[in-house]
């Protein structure tokens, strides 16, 4: 289907490893960073992937909305 015919789009977003760890350990921000580092997780890769994922998601949604497409996000 051509993009010009799209009216509504539901964007599926995965739960990032950062979000999973935050829920699992019950902390966020600097506390979560400390927990991940203390357990030997690759903190820099995890936070970078989380930020990249959300940046891409934002770009996709903004592009669709600029074209008048009603957009929703589901996790």
N, C-alpha and C positions, 0 to 999 in steps of 0.2 A: 504494500500500500504506500503510495506517495506521501511524504511528510505533510504536504499541503492538505491532505484529506483527514489527517489526525485531528480529533476533537478532544479526546481524553486519553491520558496515559497514566498507568500505575507503574511506578518505578520500584523495583525490588532492590532492597539494600541488605547486604550481609551484615552480620554482627562482627565487628573487628575483634582482633585478639585483645586489644586494649580494653574494649568494652566488656568482653568476656572476663578478663582478669579483674576488672573493676567490680563486676557483679560477684565473682567468685570470692574475692578477698574482702569485699565490703568497704573498700576505700577508693579514693580517686586522687588525681593531681600528684603532688609531691610524695604523698604517702604511698600511692601505688607505685610510683617510680622507685622508691626505696625498697619496697617489697620485691618487685621484679628483679632489681639489681642484686639484692641479697640472695635470691634464689637462682641466680645465674642465667636469667632470661636475657635475650638480646634486646635490651630496653630501647636502644636507639633505632633498631630496625622496626620494632613493634610500634613505637610512636610515629615514626616516619610513614609506615604503611597506613596507620590510622588517619593521619593528616592527609595523605594522598588520596585515600578512599573518599573522605568527606569533601575534599576539594573537587574531585571528579564528579561526585554526586551533585554538588552545588552547581557546577558548570552545566551539567546535563539538564537539570531542572530549570535553570535560568534560560537556557537556550530554547527549551520547549515553551516556556511561559512567554518569552518574547514573540513567539509565533502564535500566541493566543491559545495554546493548548492547555486545557485544565489538567493539572498535574497533582498526583498524590504519591506519597512515599509509604511503602510498607516494609517492615523489617522481617 
